[in-house]
Amino acid sequence: MAAAGFLYGASKIKRRLIETYDASKGVWEGDGQGGYTPKLDVNGIQEMGANCRNGGASYYSDGCGFSGGDLMVAMFAIQ
């Protein structure tokens, strides 16, 4: 039962990342102070191709909507 829950949770997270992928949006990373800075490639140009995980606050205000921890809590609550 736990293994099935892990597989279901992983597929749900993967599906959400694929659904929210946008090749035209820039990739952002946390600056450690609650903000975001553009992620740059080796040439100093902002990397493109973001999803709800690495798109920054302007992409999705609630992130991906759920986390692996949320899915684990739900799975064990159902058991």
Secondary structure by P-SEA (a helix, b strand, c coil): caaaaaaaaaaaaaaaaaaaccccbbbbbbccccbbbbbbcccccccccccccccccccccccccccaaaaaaaaaaac
